[in-house]
């Protein structure tokens, strides 16, 4: 049976309300979901953790369907949302970020490391070079403009994220039949636009960080993990055998164990 959850709120620096799902009791684990999601893809991981922890899944503002498009969005706004929620929760916690949500987590850690006891970062696609035009993003935007969100997401996850063509085709089909995913797809294109290399900033993060990956994930995500492992002073890499960028859905128990191990170590 899925753990019951409640909606909790906070107020961000620009007066936008911040929303999150919370379940369970105990030390806090704050989850920042990936793109084209609203936190629901992490429900099964949360269910496995909520017997011992209070799991809070923030809903990132650009993926909230109750807010208009475009919402007031920037990386700074995202960080303000995370820190506002952390302040409302009011206790040390483990921060968990997945994909672009992992980059948000890194930025939040850099902005206020005292708010967090540690972090698990699941394949954040950190930029390793200066921002540059990406023809695949342009093609995906054109597909959105043409009213083809499924095609847009197929292009994005195949040619930007680097997923296998068969998995990208499956994403296209899911978007075609799922109204929620169709609504979120236009908000995914351009997630993290304009963010350049930040390794010098991340090198000042002075809390334990687990860099989580799968050995079947796109190569560029593994390269980003290796680069972060060399840059962060208290980082260690954990690689899940036979898993990929969707391990939180395909193997939620394995992902939950990695998070719980860090939480036990840093939250006591």
C-alpha positions in Angstrom: 0.0 0.0 0.0 1.4 3.4 -0.9 2.2 5.7 2.0 -0.3 8.5 2.5 1.0 12.0 1.8 0.1 15.5 2.7 0.7 18.8 0.9 2.9 21.3 2.7 3.7 24.8 1.6 6.2 27.6 2.0 6.6 31.1 0.6 9.5 31.8 -1.7 11.5 35.1 -1.9 9.3 36.4 -4.7 6.1 35.6 -2.8 5.3 32.5 -5.0 4.0 29.7 -2.9 6.1 26.6 -2.8 4.4 23.2 -2.7 5.6 19.8 -1.7 4.2 16.3 -0.9 5.3 14.9 2.4 5.0 11.4 3.8 6.3 9.5 6.8 7.9 10.6 10.0 11.5 11.0 11.2 14.6 12.7 9.8 13.8 14.6 6.6 14.8 13.7 3.1 14.0 16.5 0.6 13.6 15.3 -3.0 14.0 17.5 -6.1 12.5 15.7 -9.1 13.8 15.6 -12.7 12.3 17.4 -15.7 9.0 16.5 -17.2 7.7 15.5 -13.8 6.0 16.9 -10.7 7.6 14.6 -8.2 5.2 11.7 -8.9 7.9 9.6 -10.5 9.6 9.4 -7.0 6.6 8.0 -5.2 7.8 4.5 -5.1 11.2 5.5 -3.7 9.4 7.7 -1.1 7.2 4.8 -0.1 10.2 2.7 0.7 11.8 5.5 2.8 8.7 6.8 4.6 8.7 4.1 7.2 11.7 5.6 8.8 12.0 9.1 7.3 9.9 12.1 6.5 10.1 12.3 2.7 9.3 15.7 1.2 9.0 15.9 -2.6 9.1 19.5 -3.8 7.0 20.4 -6.9 9.3 22.5 -9.1 7.6 25.7 -10.1 8.0 25.3 -13.9 6.3 21.9 -13.7 3.3 23.1 -11.7 0.2 23.0 -14.0 -1.6 25.4 -11.7 0.9 28.2 -12.6 0.8 29.9 -16.0 3.4 29.4 -18.6 5.9 31.0 -18.5 6.1 31.1 -14.7 8.8 33.4 -13.2 11.6 30.9 -13.6 15.4 30.9 -13.3 17.9 28.8 -11.4 18.0 31.5 -8.7 14.2 31.2 -8.3 14.4 27.4 -8.0 17.1 27.7 -5.3 15.0 30.2 -3.4 12.1 27.7 -3.5 14.2 24.9 -2.1 15.7 27.1 0.6 12.3 28.4 1.6 11.0 24.9 2.0 14.1 23.8 3.9 13.6 26.8 6.3 10.0 25.8 6.8 10.9 22.2 7.6 13.4 23.7 10.1 15.9 20.8 10.6 19.0 19.3 9.1 18.1 17.1 6.1 19.4 15.0 3.3 18.9 16.6 -0.1 18.2 14.3 -3.0 18.2 15.6 -6.6 17.6 13.7 -9.9 18.8 14.8 -13.3 18.1 18.6 -13.7 16.8 18.5 -10.2 20.3 17.3 -9.2 21.7 20.5 -10.6 19.1 22.5 -8.6 20.3 20.5 -5.5 23.9 21.4 -6.2 23.0 25.1 -6.5 21.0 25.0 -3.2 23.9 23.3 -1.5 26.3 26.0 -2.7 23.9 28.8 -1.7 23.3 27.6 1.9 25.2 24.5 2.8 24.2 24.8 6.5 20.7 23.8 5.6 21.7 20.3 4.6 23.5 17.5 6.3 24.3 15.7 3.0 23.1 15.0 -0.5 22.4 12.2 -3.0 22.7 13.5 -6.6 21.4 11.1 -9.2 23.1 11.8 -12.5 22.9 15.7 -12.6 23.7 16.9 -16.1 26.1 19.6 -15.0 27.4 21.7 -17.8 31.1 21.0 -18.4 31.6 23.8 -20.9 30.1 27.3 -21.7 26.5 27.5 -22.9 26.3 26.8 -26.6 23.4 26.6 -29.2 21.9 23.1 -29.4 20.2 22.2 -32.6 18.3 19.3 -30.9 16.7 21.8 -28.4 15.7 24.0 -31.4 14.1 20.9 -33.1 12.3 20.0 -29.9 11.0 23.6 -29.5 9.8 23.5 -33.1 7.9 20.3 -32.4 6.2 21.9 -29.4 5.3 24.9 -31.5 3.8 22.6 -34.0 1.6 21.0 -31.4 3.6 17.7 -31.2 4.7 17.4 -27.6 5.3 13.7 -27.9 7.7 14.2 -30.8 9.4 17.1 -28.9 10.1 14.8 -25.9 11.4 12.0 -28.1 13.9 14.5 -29.6 14.8 15.9 -26.3 15.4 12.6 -24.4 17.2 11.0 -27.3 19.3 13.8 -28.7 19.8 16.0 -25.5 19.6 13.6 -22.6 21.1 10.7 -24.6 18.6 8.0 -23.9 18.4 5.0 -26.2 16.2 5.4 -29.3 13.8 2.6 -28.1 13.4 4.4 -24.7 12.9 7.7 -26.4 10.2 6.2 -28.6 8.5 4.8 -25.4 8.6 8.4 -23.9 6.9 9.7 -27.1 4.1 7.1 -26.7 3.7 7.9 -23.0 3.4 11.6 -23.7 0.8 10.9 -26.5 -1.5 9.0 -24.1 -0.9 10.8 -20.8 -2.5 14.2 -20.4 -0.2 15.2 -17.5 2.9 14.4 -19.5 1.6 16.3 -22.5 1.1 19.4 -20.3 4.5 19.1 -18.8 6.5 18.4 -22.0 6.7 22.1 -23.2 8.1 23.0 -19.8 10.9 20.5 -20.1 12.5 22.0 -23.2 15.2 24.4 -22.2 15.4 23.2 -18.6 18.8 24.5 -17.3 19.1 26.9 -20.3 22.0 29.3 -20.0 23.8 27.6 -17.1 27.5 27.4 -17.6 30.3 25.5 -15.7 30.0 25.9 -11.9 32.6 23.4 -10.7 34.6 26.1 -8.8 31.4 26.9 -6.8 30.5 23.3 -6.2 34.0 22.6 -4.9 33.1 24.6 -1.8 30.3 22.3 -0.9 31.5 20.9 2.5 29.0 18.2 3.2 29.0 14.5 2.3 27.7 13.9 -1.2 26.8 10.6 -2.9 27.0 10.7 -6.7 24.6 8.1 -7.9 24.5 6.6 -11.3 23.6 3.6 -13.4 26.1 1.7 -15.6 23.6 1.7 -18.4 23.0 5.4 -18.5 24.2 7.8 -21.3 28.0 8.3 -21.2 27.8 12.0 -20.8 26.0 11.6 -17.4 28.8 9.3 -16.2 31.3 11.8 -17.3 29.5 14.5 -15.3 29.6 12.3 -12.2 33.3 11.6 -12.6 33.9 15.4 -13.0 31.9 16.1 -9.8 33.6 13.3 -7.9 37.0 15.0 -8.6 35.7 18.5 -7.7 33.7 17.9 -4.6 35.8 17.5 -1.4 33.5 14.9 0.3 32.0 13.0 -2.6 31.8 9.3 -3.4 30.4 7.7 -6.4 27.9 4.8 -6.3 27.1 3.0 -9.5 24.0 0.7 -9.8 24.8 -2.3 -12.0 22.3 -2.9 -14.8 20.5 0.4 -14.1 20.0 3.6 -16.0 18.6 7.1 -15.7 15.2 5.7 -14.8 16.4 3.6 -11.9 14.2 5.5 -9.4 11.2 3.9 -11.3 12.7 0.6 -12.4 14.5 -0.2 -9.1 13.1 2.1 -6.4 14.4 -0.2 -3.6 18.0 0.1 -4.8 17.8 3.9 -5.0 16.1 4.1 -1.6 18.8 2.0 0.0 21.5 4.4 -1.2 19.6 7.4 0.2 18.9 5.7 3.5 22.5 4.7 4.0 23.6 8.3 3.7 20.7 9.6 5.9 21.7 7.1 8.6 25.3 8.2 8.4 24.7 12.0 8.5 21.4 12.4 10.4 22.0 9.7 13.0 
